[in-house]
Every structure is written in structure tokens, then in C-alpha cells.
């Protein structure tokens, strides 16, 4: 059941998929089929029940119906072919190619589909079915949450994992995607959920798409990406939107990551009211200092990652509380903090780095740590 703590809890989106759903997705399941709908419905009930038991306050459907967070939306957009784009290795893994082969394991190297025609939103009914499954699961399981969220990729995230042969430039493609995604974003919020925009390009893009760019050049790209996000959000109330940026949810050295300090002012131009950012993994455990040096805009909430999703070690609640207290001190008001995770637990179906049963143990540690921090900061 949700708590009444000063610091509430959430996560970033993807949770372990059921084995039945995995088998169906591996077989290119028809999302309109009764068997797929039944399997996803049962899987959503399971993750809803487990989130409530773990003490999560702001919950979601665990992205159970998706093969991958980044390109699932192309199933709801017109204009895409059945050909797929290649993906490049991040710069840090290019430095260690033998390690990359071991680290990536079964993660697919193929990206999303290639656009060959006009991009239009055609998947409202499918999205509404996903939204309805969560509400049905909450009622069926007899649980309650303080709020719910639903994730959707940013225009730049879709551009990152796909390609277009139809548009004259990447910028044309980006803003065409933004215009189409307006419907996705508006439908989510109209359905009663917080909208979480997943925008890895705002940080991870530096080591993937713009490997040869200077920091100043990358800042210009981030500015354009934020403009596209704002276009897609022009009819959405900012107080129902949170922005998630990360450095890439893969177990690499990350020694080429751009500093959050270099781009966070660009993030603050987004028409949102919350920022979800990594703070637990060893490369970015210091990011509370960046928040102290660059204060949140008025009315914004910070959702720092205090659980590392790339390790099977279960954080001690004291460690979680310590991390939250550092962020609370940096923000200056603990009521503007929501305890979260660094990223999703299974952003791509074959890429779960944490053993599924341990995900729930880590989320319990998140809730226990939030309670500890709440007591100390009250």
C-alpha cells in the first residue's frame, strides 16, 4: 500500500516481463490477438500487485506489452517500413570491444524501423488499451497508489533508434516525430496518468550519436531536442509531465559520459515539472552536487535514482536513505524529492541486468530507505 511519507517512491518504467509475454514477443505476437491481450493483462496484474507490496507510491504497468521502450511507439505511427536500422556501439564500449561483446550479451544490435513515408499517429486505440489495463489491474487486485505514470519516448529517442529515408534532414524528421507524438502525450495525460518522457538522447547521445562533437556542439543538439519535446507538449499541462534522461542503461565503463553539469540548464527549458536522473551508479553517484549548483526551477520535483539497475546487489535501506538525504539537502526541500531508480529494469526485453526476483527486493529497499529518510528529514 502507498505510504504517507515525506518522500514518496516511484521507478522509471520497465519491470520484468512475464515468461508468457516474452515468448509471445519473441514470436512477433499480434498485439490485437486475444492470446496476447490475455497474457499482457495477467502480467500487468502481477506487476501491479508486486509494486503495491513493495511500497511503490507512483506506479505503472511495467511496460509489459513492449519489446523495447524506444521503438514500441513506431507500432502506433504510420510511415515505417519493415526494414531496420543498424545501431552503433557507445564510445566507451568502442574503447573495449572485447568487453562490449561480453557485456551486451543477448542485447540486439539492430535498432528500430526505417521511415519511408509521412509520420502520422494512428495508434490511439492501442494506447488507450494499454492505459486501461493498468486501471483494470488496480481494481482487480484491490490495491491503491498515490498516482500512476505512463512512459513514452521523446522525439529524439525515436530518432536515435530509427532512421528516415523520407525526410530531407534529421531535424525535419525530429520535428515531424514531435508533431505526431503530440497525440501520444495528450492521450496519456487525458487518461489520468503522469506522462514520463524518456529522453536518453539528452545525455547518452553524447557517446552514441555525437561521439565526435564538442560539449558546446552537443549542447546545441540538446537545445534542439528540448525544442522538439516542447512542441509535442504544447497542449499538455506541465504539472503532469516528468522528464527522464540517462547515460545509457548498459553495463559499460561510461568514462566518456558528458557531465550533467554541462547540459542541465538545457533540461530546465523543458515544459515539464519533474526531472528523473541517475544518481546511484558509481559513475554518477555525485550528481547531488550538480543539483545544488544548478537549483531546480520553481515548482519542479526531482526524482533521483537511488537504486542501481545494473547490479544484482540489493542496496541497504541506510544507503538509499543517505542518497536521498544528500539530494534533499541539494534541493533544499525534501518534499520536492521522490525516490526513484536510475533507469528501467528491462528497457529491452532481452536486456534485464537484474535477476527478475531481485527487482522486487530492490524496490522494497527503495521504500524502506525512503521511510528512513522521511523520518530523519521530517
TORKOL-4160 file (C-alpha; in steps of 0.2 Angstrom, whole numbers, padded with zeros to 4 digits, m for minus):
378
<pt num="1" X="0000" Y="0000" Z="0000"/>
<pt num="2" X="0006" Y="0018" Z="m0003"/>
<pt num="3" X="0014" Y="0027" Z="0011"/>
<pt num="4" X="0011" Y="0044" Z="0018"/>
<pt num="5" X="0030" Y="0048" Z="0020"/>
<pt num="6" X="0038" Y="0065" Z="0016"/>
<pt num="7" X="0047" Y="0056" Z="0002"/>
<pt num="8" X="0037" Y="0045" Z="m0009"/>
<pt num="9" X="0043" Y="0032" Z="m0021"/>
<pt num="10" X="0042" Y="0028" Z="m0039"/>
<pt num="11" X="0053" Y="0019" Z="m0053"/>
<pt num="12" X="0057" Y="0023" Z="m0071"/>
<pt num="13" X="0046" Y="0011" Z="m0080"/>
<pt num="14" X="0051" Y="m0006" Z="m0086"/>
<pt num="15" X="0049" Y="m0021" Z="m0075"/>
<pt num="16" X="0052" Y="m0039" Z="m0078"/>
<pt num="17" X="0041" Y="m0046" Z="m0091"/>
<pt num="18" X="0032" Y="m0062" Z="m0088"/>
<pt num="19" X="0039" Y="m0078" Z="m0097"/>
<pt num="20" X="0022" Y="m0080" Z="m0107"/>
<pt num="21" X="0024" Y="m0062" Z="m0113"/>
<pt num="22" X="0042" Y="m0064" Z="m0118"/>
<pt num="23" X="0038" Y="m0080" Z="m0128"/>
<pt num="24" X="0024" Y="m0071" Z="m0137"/>
<pt num="25" X="0035" Y="m0056" Z="m0141"/>
<pt num="26" X="0049" Y="m0067" Z="m0147"/>
<pt num="27" X="0037" Y="m0074" Z="m0159"/>
<pt num="28" X="0031" Y="m0057" Z="m0166"/>
<pt num="29" X="0015" Y="m0058" Z="m0157"/>
<pt num="30" X="0000" Y="m0049" Z="m0165"/>
<pt num="31" X="m0004" Y="m0036" Z="m0152"/>
<pt num="32" X="m0023" Y="m0037" Z="m0157"/>
<pt num="33" X="m0024" Y="m0056" Z="m0153"/>
<pt num="34" X="m0034" Y="m0062" Z="m0139"/>
<pt num="35" X="m0019" Y="m0073" Z="m0133"/>
<pt num="36" X="m0008" Y="m0058" Z="m0132"/>
<pt num="37" X="m0020" Y="m0047" Z="m0123"/>
<pt num="38" X="m0024" Y="m0060" Z="m0110"/>
<pt num="39" X="m0005" Y="m0063" Z="m0107"/>
<pt num="40" X="m0002" Y="m0044" Z="m0105"/>
<pt num="41" X="m0017" Y="m0042" Z="m0094"/>
<pt num="42" X="m0011" Y="m0055" Z="m0082"/>
<pt num="43" X="0007" Y="m0048" Z="m0082"/>
<pt num="44" X="0001" Y="m0031" Z="m0078"/>
<pt num="45" X="m0010" Y="m0038" Z="m0064"/>
<pt num="46" X="0006" Y="m0046" Z="m0057"/>
<pt num="47" X="0017" Y="m0031" Z="m0058"/>
<pt num="48" X="0003" Y="m0020" Z="m0050"/>
<pt num="49" X="0002" Y="m0032" Z="m0036"/>
<pt num="50" X="0020" Y="m0033" Z="m0033"/>
<pt num="51" X="0023" Y="m0014" Z="m0034"/>
<pt num="52" X="0010" Y="m0012" Z="m0021"/>
<pt num="53" X="0018" Y="m0025" Z="m0010"/>
<pt num="54" X="0035" Y="m0016" Z="m0012"/>
<pt num="55" X="0028" Y="0000" Z="m0006"/>
<pt num="56" X="0028" Y="0010" Z="m0023"/>
<pt num="57" X="0018" Y="0026" Z="m0022"/>
<pt num="58" X="0018" Y="0031" Z="m0040"/>
<pt num="59" X="0016" Y="0015" Z="m0051"/>
<pt num="60" X="0014" Y="0010" Z="m0069"/>
<pt num="61" X="0011" Y="m0006" Z="m0080"/>
<pt num="62" X="0029" Y="m0011" Z="m0081"/>
<pt num="63" X="0029" Y="m0009" Z="m0100"/>
<pt num="64" X="0023" Y="m0027" Z="m0101"/>
<pt num="65" X="0017" Y="m0025" Z="m0119"/>
<pt num="66" X="0033" Y="m0018" Z="m0126"/>
<pt num="67" X="0048" Y="m0026" Z="m0134"/>
<pt num="68" X="0058" Y="m0011" Z="m0131"/>
<pt num="69" X="0054" Y="0006" Z="m0124"/>
<pt num="70" X="0062" Y="0016" Z="m0138"/>
<pt num="71" X="0054" Y="0009" Z="m0153"/>
<pt num="72" X="0037" Y="0002" Z="m0147"/>
<pt num="73" X="0029" Y="0018" Z="m0152"/>
<pt num="74" X="0033" Y="0015" Z="m0170"/>
<pt num="75" X="0019" Y="0002" Z="m0170"/>
<pt num="76" X="0007" Y="0017" Z="m0167"/>
<pt num="77" X="0015" Y="0028" Z="m0181"/>
<pt num="78" X="0012" Y="0027" Z="m0199"/>
<pt num="79" X="0026" Y="0029" Z="m0212"/>
<pt num="80" X="0038" Y="0015" Z="m0206"/>
<pt num="81" X="0044" Y="0000" Z="m0216"/>
<pt num="82" X="0049" Y="m0017" Z="m0211"/>
<pt num="83" X="0067" Y="m0014" Z="m0213"/>
<pt num="84" X="0078" Y="m0010" Z="m0198"/>
<pt num="85" X="0092" Y="0002" Z="m0195"/>
<pt num="86" X="0109" Y="m0003" Z="m0188"/>
<pt num="87" X="0114" Y="0003" Z="m0170"/>
<pt num="88" X="0132" Y="0009" Z="m0166"/>
<pt num="89" X="0141" Y="0005" Z="m0150"/>
<pt num="90" X="0143" Y="0019" Z="m0137"/>
<pt num="91" X="0161" Y="0027" Z="m0137"/>
<pt num="92" X="0165" Y="0019" Z="m0120"/>
<pt num="93" X="0162" Y="0002" Z="m0127"/>
<pt num="94" X="0171" Y="0005" Z="m0143"/>
<pt num="95" X="0187" Y="0008" Z="m0132"/>
<pt num="96" X="0184" Y="m0010" Z="m0126"/>
<pt num="97" X="0177" Y="m0020" Z="m0140"/>
<pt num="98" X="0180" Y="m0037" Z="m0132"/>
<pt num="99" X="0172" Y="m0032" Z="m0116"/>
<pt num="100" X="0157" Y="m0025" Z="m0126"/>
<pt num="101" X="0154" Y="m0042" Z="m0134"/>
<pt num="102" X="0153" Y="m0050" Z="m0117"/>
<pt num="103" X="0143" Y="m0035" Z="m0109"/>
<pt num="104" X="0130" Y="m0034" Z="m0122"/>
<pt num="105" X="0126" Y="m0052" Z="m0122"/>
<pt num="106" X="0109" Y="m0055" Z="m0130"/>
<pt num="107" X="0105" Y="m0037" Z="m0132"/>
<pt num="108" X="0101" Y="m0034" Z="m0151"/>
<pt num="109" X="0112" Y="m0024" Z="m0161"/>
<pt num="110" X="0098" Y="m0020" Z="m0173"/>
<pt num="111" X="0089" Y="m0004" Z="m0170"/>
<pt num="112" X="0071" Y="0002" Z="m0175"/>
<pt num="113" X="0062" Y="0003" Z="m0192"/>
<pt num="114" X="0066" Y="0014" Z="m0206"/>
<pt num="115" X="0054" Y="0028" Z="m0210"/>
<pt num="116" X="0049" Y="0028" Z="m0229"/>
<pt num="117" X="0033" Y="0039" Z="m0229"/>
<pt num="118" X="0024" Y="0053" Z="m0219"/>
<pt num="119" X="0024" Y="0051" Z="m0200"/>
<pt num="120" X="0006" Y="0051" Z="m0193"/>
<pt num="121" X="m0001" Y="0045" Z="m0176"/>
<pt num="122" X="m0013" Y="0030" Z="m0179"/>
<pt num="123" X="m0012" Y="0020" Z="m0163"/>
<pt num="124" X="m0024" Y="0029" Z="m0151"/>
<pt num="125" X="m0035" Y="0014" Z="m0148"/>
<pt num="126" X="m0019" Y="0003" Z="m0144"/>
<pt num="127" X="m0013" Y="0016" Z="m0132"/>
<pt num="128" X="m0029" Y="0018" Z="m0123"/>
<pt num="129" X="m0030" Y="m0001" Z="m0121"/>
<pt num="130" X="m0013" Y="m0001" Z="m0113"/>
<pt num="131" X="m0019" Y="0013" Z="m0101"/>
<pt num="132" X="m0035" Y="0004" Z="m0097"/>
<pt num="133" X="m0026" Y="m0012" Z="m0092"/>
<pt num="134" X="m0017" Y="m0003" Z="m0078"/>
<pt num="135" X="m0034" Y="0003" Z="m0071"/>
<pt num="136" X="m0042" Y="m0014" Z="m0073"/>
<pt num="137" X="m0027" Y="m0022" Z="m0064"/>
<pt num="138" X="m0028" Y="m0010" Z="m0049"/>
<pt num="139" X="m0047" Y="m0013" Z="m0047"/>
<pt num="140" X="m0044" Y="m0032" Z="m0049"/>
<pt num="141" X="m0030" Y="m0033" Z="m0036"/>
<pt num="142" X="m0039" Y="m0022" Z="m0024"/>
<pt num="143" X="m0024" Y="m0010" Z="m0022"/>
<pt num="144" X="m0021" Y="0009" Z="m0022"/>
<pt num="145" X="m0007" Y="0020" Z="m0027"/>
<pt num="146" X="m0005" Y="0039" Z="m0024"/>
<pt num="147" X="m0003" Y="0042" Z="m0043"/>
<pt num="148" X="0001" Y="0032" Z="m0059"/>
<pt num="149" X="0013" Y="0036" Z="m0073"/>
<pt num="150" X="0015" Y="0030" Z="m0091"/>
<pt num="151" X="0031" Y="0031" Z="m0101"/>
<pt num="152" X="0033" Y="0037" Z="m0119"/>
<pt num="153" X="0049" Y="0041" Z="m0129"/>
<pt num="154" X="0054" Y="0058" Z="m0133"/>
<pt num="155" X="0055" Y="0063" Z="m0152"/>
<pt num="156" X="0074" Y="0062" Z="m0150"/>
<pt num="157" X="0074" Y="0045" Z="m0143"/>
<pt num="158" X="0063" Y="0038" Z="m0158"/>
<pt num="159" X="0076" Y="0047" Z="m0170"/>
<pt num="160" X="0090" Y="0039" Z="m0161"/>
<pt num="161" X="0084" Y="0021" Z="m0163"/>
<pt num="162" X="0077" Y="0023" Z="m0180"/>
<pt num="163" X="0081" Y="0031" Z="m0197"/>
<pt num="164" X="0071" Y="0040" Z="m0211"/>
<pt num="165" X="0073" Y="0039" Z="m0229"/>
<pt num="166" X="0058" Y="0050" Z="m0232"/>
<pt num="167" X="0064" Y="0066" Z="m0223"/>
<pt num="168" X="0077" Y="0079" Z="m0230"/>
<pt num="169" X="0086" Y="0080" Z="m0214"/>
<pt num="170" X="0087" Y="0073" Z="m0196"/>
<pt num="171" X="0079" Y="0090" Z="m0190"/>
<pt num="172" X="0064" Y="0088" Z="m0201"/>
<pt num="173" X="0062" Y="0070" Z="m0196"/>
<pt num="174" X="0064" Y="0075" Z="m0177"/>
<pt num="175" X="0050" Y="0089" Z="m0178"/>
<pt num="176" X="0039" Y="0078" Z="m0189"/>
<pt num="177" X="0040" Y="0065" Z="m0175"/>
<pt num="178" X="0036" Y="0078" Z="m0162"/>
<pt num="179" X="0021" Y="0083" Z="m0171"/>
<pt num="180" X="0015" Y="0065" Z="m0172"/>
<pt num="181" X="0019" Y="0062" Z="m0154"/>
<pt num="182" X="0008" Y="0076" Z="m0148"/>
<pt num="183" X="m0007" Y="0063" Z="m0149"/>
<pt num="184" X="0003" Y="0050" Z="m0138"/>
<pt num="185" X="0007" Y="0063" Z="m0125"/>
<pt num="186" X="m0010" Y="0070" Z="m0124"/>
<pt num="187" X="m0019" Y="0054" Z="m0123"/>
<pt num="188" X="m0008" Y="0048" Z="m0109"/>
<pt num="189" X="m0012" Y="0063" Z="m0098"/>
<pt num="190" X="m0030" Y="0064" Z="m0103"/>
<pt num="191" X="m0031" Y="0046" Z="m0097"/>
<pt num="192" X="m0026" Y="0051" Z="m0080"/>
<pt num="193" X="m0008" Y="0046" Z="m0079"/>
<pt num="194" X="0008" Y="0057" Z="m0077"/>
<pt num="195" X="0017" Y="0057" Z="m0093"/>
<pt num="196" X="0036" Y="0052" Z="m0091"/>
<pt num="197" X="0045" Y="0056" Z="m0107"/>
<pt num="198" X="0061" Y="0045" Z="m0109"/>
<pt num="199" X="0074" Y="0055" Z="m0117"/>
<pt num="200" X="0091" Y="0046" Z="m0117"/>
<pt num="201" X="0097" Y="0057" Z="m0131"/>
<pt num="202" X="0099" Y="0072" Z="m0119"/>
<pt num="203" X="0114" Y="0063" Z="m0110"/>
<pt num="204" X="0118" Y="0046" Z="m0119"/>
<pt num="205" X="0118" Y="0055" Z="m0136"/>
<pt num="206" X="0135" Y="0062" Z="m0132"/>
<pt num="207" X="0143" Y="0045" Z="m0133"/>
<pt num="208" X="0132" Y="0037" Z="m0146"/>
<pt num="209" X="0125" Y="0049" Z="m0159"/>
<pt num="210" X="0138" Y="0063" Z="m0157"/>
<pt num="211" X="0154" Y="0054" Z="m0152"/>
<pt num="212" X="0165" Y="0067" Z="m0162"/>
<pt num="213" X="0156" Y="0083" Z="m0155"/>
<pt num="214" X="0162" Y="0095" Z="m0143"/>
<pt num="215" X="0152" Y="0098" Z="m0127"/>
<pt num="216" X="0147" Y="0115" Z="m0134"/>
<pt num="217" X="0141" Y="0107" Z="m0150"/>
<pt num="218" X="0132" Y="0094" Z="m0140"/>
<pt num="219" X="0123" Y="0107" Z="m0130"/>
<pt num="220" X="0116" Y="0114" Z="m0147"/>
<pt num="221" X="0109" Y="0097" Z="m0151"/>
<pt num="222" X="0101" Y="0096" Z="m0133"/>
<pt num="223" X="0093" Y="0113" Z="m0136"/>
<pt num="224" X="0085" Y="0106" Z="m0152"/>
<pt num="225" X="0079" Y="0090" Z="m0144"/>
<pt num="226" X="0071" Y="0100" Z="m0130"/>
<pt num="227" X="0063" Y="0111" Z="m0143"/>
<pt num="228" X="0055" Y="0096" Z="m0151"/>
<pt num="229" X="0049" Y="0089" Z="m0134"/>
<pt num="230" X="0041" Y="0106" Z="m0130"/>
<pt num="231" X="0032" Y="0106" Z="m0147"/>
<pt num="232" X="0025" Y="0089" Z="m0143"/>
<pt num="233" X="0019" Y="0095" Z="m0126"/>
<pt num="234" X="0011" Y="0111" Z="m0131"/>
<pt num="235" X="m0006" Y="0105" Z="m0126"/>
<pt num="236" X="m0001" Y="0096" Z="m0111"/>
<pt num="237" X="m0001" Y="0103" Z="m0093"/>
<pt num="238" X="0017" Y="0104" Z="m0087"/>
<pt num="239" X="0012" Y="0098" Z="m0069"/>
<pt num="240" X="0008" Y="0081" Z="m0076"/>
<pt num="241" X="0025" Y="0078" Z="m0085"/>
<pt num="242" X="0041" Y="0072" Z="m0079"/>
<pt num="243" X="0057" Y="0070" Z="m0090"/>
<pt num="244" X="0069" Y="0056" Z="m0089"/>
<pt num="245" X="0087" Y="0057" Z="m0095"/>
<pt num="246" X="0100" Y="0044" Z="m0093"/>
<pt num="247" X="0118" Y="0040" Z="m0099"/>
<pt num="248" X="0113" Y="0023" Z="m0106"/>
<pt num="249" X="0106" Y="0008" Z="m0097"/>
<pt num="250" X="0120" Y="m0004" Z="m0101"/>
<pt num="251" X="0135" Y="m0011" Z="m0090"/>
<pt num="252" X="0149" Y="m0001" Z="m0098"/>
<pt num="253" X="0163" Y="0009" Z="m0091"/>
<pt num="254" X="0154" Y="0026" Z="m0095"/>
<pt num="255" X="0171" Y="0035" Z="m0094"/>
<pt num="256" X="0166" Y="0046" Z="m0109"/>
<pt num="257" X="0149" Y="0052" Z="m0102"/>
<pt num="258" X="0145" Y="0070" Z="m0103"/>
<pt num="259" X="0144" Y="0079" Z="m0086"/>
<pt num="260" X="0126" Y="0083" Z="m0081"/>
<pt num="261" X="0133" Y="0100" Z="m0076"/>
<pt num="262" X="0137" Y="0103" Z="m0094"/>
<pt num="263" X="0119" Y="0101" Z="m0100"/>
<pt num="264" X="0107" Y="0103" Z="m0085"/>
<pt num="265" X="0102" Y="0121" Z="m0089"/>
<pt num="266" X="0095" Y="0115" Z="m0106"/>
<pt num="267" X="0085" Y="0102" Z="m0097"/>
<pt num="268" X="0077" Y="0116" Z="m0087"/>
<pt num="269" X="0070" Y="0124" Z="m0103"/>
<pt num="270" X="0058" Y="0109" Z="m0105"/>
<pt num="271" X="0040" Y="0111" Z="m0102"/>
<pt num="272" X="0039" Y="0099" Z="m0088"/>
<pt num="273" X="0038" Y="0099" Z="m0069"/>
<pt num="274" X="0049" Y="0084" Z="m0064"/>
<pt num="275" X="0067" Y="0078" Z="m0068"/>
<pt num="276" X="0071" Y="0059" Z="m0067"/>
<pt num="277" X="0090" Y="0057" Z="m0067"/>
<pt num="278" X="0103" Y="0044" Z="m0062"/>
<pt num="279" X="0111" Y="0046" Z="m0045"/>
<pt num="280" X="0115" Y="0028" Z="m0039"/>
<pt num="281" X="0128" Y="0021" Z="m0052"/>
<pt num="282" X="0146" Y="0023" Z="m0047"/>
<pt num="283" X="0150" Y="0035" Z="m0062"/>
<pt num="284" X="0136" Y="0047" Z="m0057"/>
<pt num="285" X="0134" Y="0045" Z="m0038"/>
<pt num="286" X="0140" Y="0063" Z="m0036"/>
<pt num="287" X="0126" Y="0071" Z="m0046"/>
<pt num="288" X="0118" Y="0078" Z="m0030"/>
<pt num="289" X="0131" Y="0092" Z="m0031"/>
<pt num="290" X="0126" Y="0096" Z="m0049"/>
<pt num="291" X="0108" Y="0099" Z="m0042"/>
<pt num="292" X="0115" Y="0110" Z="m0028"/>
<pt num="293" X="0125" Y="0121" Z="m0040"/>
<pt num="294" X="0110" Y="0122" Z="m0053"/>
<pt num="295" X="0094" Y="0123" Z="m0042"/>
<pt num="296" X="0078" Y="0116" Z="m0049"/>
<pt num="297" X="0066" Y="0128" Z="m0057"/>
<pt num="298" X="0052" Y="0134" Z="m0046"/>
<pt num="299" X="0038" Y="0120" Z="m0045"/>
<pt num="300" X="0049" Y="0106" Z="m0051"/>
<pt num="301" X="0051" Y="0089" Z="m0042"/>
<pt num="302" X="0067" Y="0079" Z="m0043"/>
<pt num="303" X="0066" Y="0060" Z="m0044"/>
<pt num="304" X="0084" Y="0055" Z="m0041"/>
<pt num="305" X="0090" Y="0037" Z="m0045"/>
<pt num="306" X="0095" Y="0029" Z="m0028"/>
<pt num="307" X="0094" Y="0011" Z="m0034"/>
<pt num="308" X="0106" Y="0005" Z="m0047"/>
<pt num="309" X="0098" Y="m0006" Z="m0060"/>
<pt num="310" X="0114" Y="m0013" Z="m0067"/>
<pt num="311" X="0119" Y="m0023" Z="m0052"/>
<pt num="312" X="0111" Y="m0038" Z="m0043"/>
<pt num="313" X="0117" Y="m0031" Z="m0026"/>
<pt num="314" X="0102" Y="m0026" Z="m0016"/>
<pt num="315" X="0105" Y="m0008" Z="m0008"/>
<pt num="316" X="0104" Y="m0007" Z="0011"/>
<pt num="317" X="0090" Y="0005" Z="0016"/>
<pt num="318" X="0103" Y="0015" Z="0025"/>
<pt num="319" X="0112" Y="0018" Z="0009"/>
<pt num="320" X="0096" Y="0023" Z="0000"/>
<pt num="321" X="0092" Y="0035" Z="0014"/>
<pt num="322" X="0109" Y="0043" Z="0014"/>
<pt num="323" X="0107" Y="0046" Z="m0005"/>
<pt num="324" X="0090" Y="0053" Z="m0003"/>
<pt num="325" X="0096" Y="0065" Z="0011"/>
<pt num="326" X="0111" Y="0071" Z="0000"/>
<pt num="327" X="0098" Y="0075" Z="m0014"/>
<pt num="328" X="0086" Y="0083" Z="m0002"/>
<pt num="329" X="0100" Y="0094" Z="0005"/>
<pt num="330" X="0105" Y="0099" Z="m0013"/>
<pt num="331" X="0087" Y="0104" Z="m0017"/>
<pt num="332" X="0083" Y="0112" Z="m0001"/>
<pt num="333" X="0066" Y="0105" Z="0002"/>
<pt num="334" X="0064" Y="0086" Z="0005"/>
<pt num="335" X="0045" Y="0087" Z="m0001"/>
<pt num="336" X="0052" Y="0091" Z="m0018"/>
<pt num="337" X="0060" Y="0074" Z="m0019"/>
<pt num="338" X="0053" Y="0057" Z="m0025"/>
<pt num="339" X="0064" Y="0042" Z="m0023"/>
<pt num="340" X="0067" Y="0033" Z="m0039"/>
<pt num="341" X="0079" Y="0021" Z="m0049"/>
<pt num="342" X="0092" Y="0025" Z="m0061"/>
<pt num="343" X="0083" Y="0018" Z="m0076"/>
<pt num="344" X="0071" Y="0004" Z="m0081"/>
<pt num="345" X="0074" Y="m0014" Z="m0075"/>
<pt num="346" X="0071" Y="m0021" Z="m0093"/>
<pt num="347" X="0071" Y="m0007" Z="m0105"/>
<pt num="348" X="0074" Y="m0020" Z="m0119"/>
<pt num="349" X="0066" Y="m0037" Z="m0117"/>
<pt num="350" X="0082" Y="m0047" Z="m0118"/>
<pt num="351" X="0092" Y="m0034" Z="m0108"/>
<pt num="352" X="0087" Y="m0037" Z="m0090"/>
<pt num="353" X="0103" Y="m0035" Z="m0080"/>
<pt num="354" X="0095" Y="m0038" Z="m0063"/>
<pt num="355" X="0088" Y="m0055" Z="m0060"/>
<pt num="356" X="0069" Y="m0053" Z="m0060"/>
<pt num="357" X="0065" Y="m0059" Z="m0042"/>
<pt num="358" X="0078" Y="m0047" Z="m0036"/>
<pt num="359" X="0070" Y="m0032" Z="m0044"/>
<pt num="360" X="0056" Y="m0033" Z="m0031"/>
<pt num="361" X="0069" Y="m0034" Z="m0017"/>
<pt num="362" X="0077" Y="m0019" Z="m0023"/>
<pt num="363" X="0061" Y="m0009" Z="m0024"/>
<pt num="364" X="0057" Y="m0015" Z="m0006"/>
<pt num="365" X="0074" Y="m0007" Z="m0001"/>
<pt num="366" X="0069" Y="0009" Z="m0011"/>
<pt num="367" X="0053" Y="0010" Z="0000"/>
<pt num="368" X="0062" Y="0006" Z="0016"/>
<pt num="369" X="0076" Y="0019" Z="0013"/>
<pt num="370" X="0063" Y="0032" Z="0008"/>
<pt num="371" X="0054" Y="0029" Z="0025"/>
<pt num="372" X="0071" Y="0031" Z="0034"/>
<pt num="373" X="0075" Y="0047" Z="0025"/>
<pt num="374" X="0057" Y="0054" Z="0028"/>
<pt num="375" X="0059" Y="0051" Z="0047"/>
<pt num="376" X="0076" Y="0059" Z="0048"/>
<pt num="377" X="0071" Y="0074" Z="0037"/>
<pt num="378" X="0054" Y="0077" Z="0045"/>
